[in-house]
Amino acid sequence: MAAVDLRDGESPEHLITRFRQAVQRDGILREIKQRRHFIPKGERRRIAQAKAARRRRRAISKRAAL
C-alpha cells in the first residue's frame, strides 16, 4: 500500500506528485490491470518467455548497430 505523509511546508500538488510516484514505483496499477482477467499459470509463463525473447533480440540488435 502506497502512503505518503505531508511534509512541513509541502504543497498539496507536490504531495499528490509524490503519491503518484510511490504508486508507480510499487507497481500497484500494473497489478490491478493484470488482475482484471484471469490468466492461467502456463499462459503467464509463455507471455514472460516471449517478453524475455523480445528483450534479448532488442539487446542483440542494439549491440549490432553499434
Long-range contacts (C-beta under 8 A, 24 or more apart in sequence): 2-26, 2-28
